[in-house]
């Protein structure tokens, strides 16, 4: 189940955002404070005014949050938005990302009537590359030496998915 992130989610988001192992994926370079996260959830988590929205991924059986999807760079005029997904390390490779991403894509295409969604994935994240390919995304770009990791650079791949038109 997907739901909008709330202030009560701040502690869990704080833990995820300050996990240095995922900073490369999120483009983070400095830690976040709980206060910053709470303020974001109170006033900036709005797709239409702030062009970004964080959705929590909850297990229906328990109501526990196991991850989140970020919709960012929302552009209603051109009908597009960027996507990023995080699944807590204890729940990875169990099919939750696939189910959550499918729900999110349906929301973006059917409810918000977007024309396309896109994401950027670094060359080392083969599991995420396959996840997005399995959801109908296609490789549309390749940025060489885009992210520095210690003393070397790695590439980033760009993926996009266009809304399939119904021909009833």
C-alpha positions as CSV (number, residue, x, y, z in Angstrom):
1,X,0.0,0.0,0.0
2,X,1.2,3.5,-0.8
3,X,0.4,6.5,1.4
4,X,1.6,10.1,1.8
5,X,4.4,10.4,4.3
6,X,3.4,12.0,7.6
7,X,5.2,13.7,10.5
8,X,5.0,10.4,12.4
9,X,7.3,8.9,9.7
10,X,10.1,11.3,10.5
11,X,12.1,8.9,12.7
12,X,12.1,6.1,10.1
13,X,12.9,8.6,7.2
14,X,15.7,10.1,9.4
15,X,17.3,6.6,9.7
16,X,17.1,6.0,5.9
17,X,18.2,9.5,4.9
18,X,21.3,9.3,7.2
19,X,22.4,5.8,6.0
20,X,25.6,6.7,4.2
21,X,25.3,3.5,2.2
22,X,22.5,5.1,0.1
23,X,23.8,8.7,-0.1
24,X,25.2,8.0,-3.6
25,X,21.7,7.0,-4.8
26,X,19.9,10.0,-3.2
27,X,22.6,12.6,-4.0
28,X,23.0,13.4,-0.3
29,X,26.3,14.7,0.9
30,X,25.5,15.8,4.5
31,X,23.3,14.3,7.2
32,X,19.8,15.5,7.8
33,X,18.4,16.5,11.2
34,X,15.1,15.2,12.5
35,X,13.9,18.8,12.5
36,X,14.7,19.2,8.8
37,X,12.8,16.0,8.0
38,X,9.8,17.0,10.2
39,X,9.7,20.4,8.5
40,X,9.8,18.8,5.0
41,X,6.9,16.5,6.0
42,X,4.9,19.4,7.5
43,X,5.3,21.9,4.7
44,X,7.2,20.7,1.6
45,X,5.8,17.2,0.8
46,X,3.4,18.5,-1.8
47,X,3.5,17.5,-5.4
48,X,1.7,20.5,-6.9
49,X,3.4,23.4,-4.9
50,X,6.8,21.9,-4.3
51,X,7.0,19.5,-7.3
52,X,7.9,16.6,-5.0
53,X,6.1,14.0,-3.0
54,X,7.3,11.2,-0.7
55,X,5.0,8.1,-0.5
56,X,5.5,5.5,2.2
57,X,5.3,1.8,1.3
58,X,3.4,0.0,3.9
59,X,2.7,-3.7,4.3
60,X,-1.0,-4.3,4.3
61,X,-0.8,-7.2,6.8
62,X,1.0,-5.2,9.5
63,X,0.8,-1.5,8.5
64,X,4.6,-1.3,8.9
65,X,6.5,1.0,6.6
66,X,9.2,-0.8,4.7
67,X,10.2,1.8,2.2
68,X,9.3,4.9,0.3
69,X,8.9,6.2,-3.2
70,X,10.0,9.8,-4.1
71,X,8.2,11.6,-6.9
72,X,10.3,14.6,-7.8
73,X,10.8,17.2,-10.6
74,X,7.0,17.0,-11.2
75,X,6.1,18.9,-14.4
76,X,2.4,19.0,-15.0
77,X,2.6,21.0,-18.1
78,X,4.9,18.6,-19.9
79,X,3.4,15.6,-18.1
80,X,6.4,14.1,-16.5
81,X,8.1,13.3,-13.2
82,X,11.1,11.6,-11.8
83,X,11.0,8.5,-9.5
84,X,13.2,7.0,-6.9
85,X,12.5,4.1,-4.6
86,X,14.0,2.8,-1.4
87,X,13.2,-0.5,0.3
88,X,14.5,-1.1,3.8
89,X,17.4,-3.5,3.7
90,X,15.5,-6.2,5.6
91,X,12.7,-6.3,3.0
92,X,14.7,-6.2,-0.3
93,X,14.3,-8.7,-3.1
94,X,10.9,-9.9,-1.8
95,X,8.8,-8.3,-4.5
96,X,7.8,-5.3,-2.5
97,X,9.6,-2.8,-4.8
98,X,8.0,-4.2,-7.9
99,X,4.5,-4.0,-6.4
100,X,5.0,-0.5,-5.0
101,X,6.5,0.8,-8.2
102,X,3.5,-0.6,-10.2
103,X,1.1,1.1,-7.9
104,X,2.9,4.4,-8.2
105,X,3.1,4.2,-12.0
106,X,-0.6,3.5,-12.2
107,X,-1.3,6.6,-9.9
108,X,1.0,8.8,-12.0
109,X,-0.4,7.7,-15.4
110,X,-4.1,7.1,-14.5
111,X,-4.8,9.7,-11.8
112,X,-2.3,12.5,-12.5
113,X,-2.4,11.8,-16.3
114,X,1.3,12.1,-16.7
115,X,2.8,11.2,-20.1
116,X,6.1,9.8,-18.9
117,X,8.2,9.0,-15.8
118,X,12.0,8.6,-15.6
119,X,14.8,7.6,-13.2
120,X,18.5,7.7,-13.0
121,X,20.4,4.6,-11.7
122,X,24.1,4.2,-11.2
123,X,26.0,1.4,-13.0
124,X,26.5,-0.6,-9.8
125,X,22.8,-0.9,-9.0
126,X,22.0,-3.8,-11.3
127,X,19.0,-4.9,-9.2
128,X,17.3,-1.5,-9.6
129,X,18.1,-1.4,-13.3
130,X,16.3,-4.7,-13.7
131,X,13.4,-3.6,-11.5
132,X,12.7,-0.6,-13.7
133,X,13.2,-2.6,-16.9
134,X,10.7,-5.1,-15.7
135,X,8.2,-2.3,-15.1
136,X,8.4,-1.2,-18.8
137,X,11.2,1.4,-18.6
138,X,13.7,1.7,-21.4
139,X,17.3,2.8,-21.3
140,X,17.4,6.3,-22.9
141,X,20.7,7.7,-21.8
142,X,24.2,7.1,-20.4
143,X,26.1,9.6,-18.4
144,X,29.8,8.7,-18.2
145,X,31.8,9.3,-15.0
146,X,28.8,10.9,-13.4
147,X,29.3,10.0,-9.7
148,X,32.5,10.1,-7.8
149,X,33.1,7.2,-5.4
150,X,36.3,7.7,-3.4
151,X,39.0,8.0,-6.1
152,X,37.0,6.8,-9.1
153,X,34.0,7.7,-11.1
154,X,31.0,5.6,-12.1
155,X,28.4,5.9,-14.9
156,X,24.7,6.6,-14.5
157,X,22.0,5.3,-16.8
158,X,18.8,7.1,-17.6
159,X,15.5,5.2,-17.9
160,X,12.1,6.4,-18.9
161,X,8.6,5.0,-19.4
162,X,6.0,6.5,-21.6
163,X,2.3,6.0,-20.9
164,X,0.9,3.4,-23.3
165,X,-2.1,4.7,-25.1
166,X,-5.4,2.7,-25.1
167,X,-6.8,2.1,-28.5
168,X,-10.3,0.8,-27.5
